[in-house]
Amino acid sequence: MMYLCIIFVPPVYFIARQKWLGLALNSLLYGLACLCVLSLIGIWIAPFFWILSVGHASFTYRKELMAVHADLIATKMAEKLQNQPPKLQ
């Protein structure tokens, strides 16, 4: 569901995550894309700003997922090490 939000309306992702600085930058890019769509000349430039907006939201989401995944792996590894008896050498 979040991927659909990122693809079609990227600023909503930043509102949902309460990342206000990212929202400002993404709203600027998305707003420029929307304004370009309204003009006949700018319609060819609009996909550039839209791709920048989607790329920014996707990168931020991916970074967030990687942090959650790394935390999960670290927690599991710590549990394994606590349950393992000490090695005698």
C-alpha positions in Angstrom: 0.0 0.0 0.0 2.8 2.4 0.8 4.4 1.8 -2.6 1.2 3.0 -4.3 1.2 6.1 -2.1 4.8 6.7 -3.1 4.2 6.3 -6.8 1.0 8.4 -7.2 1.2 11.0 -4.4 4.7 11.0 -2.8 4.1 13.9 -0.4 1.5 11.9 1.4 4.2 9.4 2.4 6.1 12.2 4.3 2.9 13.4 6.0 2.2 9.8 7.2 5.8 9.5 8.5 5.8 13.1 9.9 9.0 13.9 8.2 8.5 17.7 7.6 11.7 18.6 5.9 11.3 15.8 3.4 7.7 16.9 2.9 8.8 20.4 2.0 11.3 19.2 -0.6 9.0 16.6 -2.0 6.0 19.0 -2.2 8.2 21.4 -4.1 9.2 18.8 -6.6 5.7 17.3 -6.9 4.2 20.8 -7.2 6.5 21.7 -10.0 5.5 18.5 -11.8 1.8 19.4 -11.4 2.3 22.9 -12.6 4.3 21.7 -15.6 1.4 19.3 -16.5 -1.0 22.3 -16.7 1.1 24.0 -19.4 1.4 22.5 -22.9 5.1 23.3 -23.1 5.9 22.1 -19.7 4.1 18.8 -20.1 7.4 17.3 -21.5 9.4 18.5 -18.4 6.8 17.3 -15.8 8.0 13.6 -15.8 11.4 14.8 -14.8 10.1 16.5 -11.6 7.7 13.6 -10.9 10.6 11.1 -11.2 12.7 13.2 -8.8 9.8 13.3 -6.3 9.1 9.6 -6.5 12.8 8.8 -6.3 13.2 10.9 -3.2 10.2 9.2 -1.5 11.4 5.7 -2.6 14.9 6.3 -1.3 13.7 7.5 2.1 11.3 4.5 2.4 14.0 2.1 1.4 16.4 3.6 4.0 13.7 3.3 6.6 13.1 -0.4 5.7 16.8 -1.1 5.9 17.1 0.4 9.4 14.2 -1.7 10.6 15.7 -4.8 9.0 19.1 -4.2 10.5 17.5 -3.7 13.9 15.7 -7.0 13.6 18.8 -8.8 12.6 20.8 -7.3 15.5 18.0 -8.3 18.0 18.0 -11.9 16.7 21.7 -12.1 16.8 21.8 -10.8 20.4 19.2 -13.4 21.4 21.3 -16.2 19.8 24.4 -15.1 21.6 22.7 -14.9 25.0 21.3 -18.4 24.7 24.5 -20.0 23.6 26.7 -21.5 26.3 30.2 -20.1 26.6 32.9 -22.0 24.7 35.7 -23.5 26.6 39.1 -23.6 25.0 
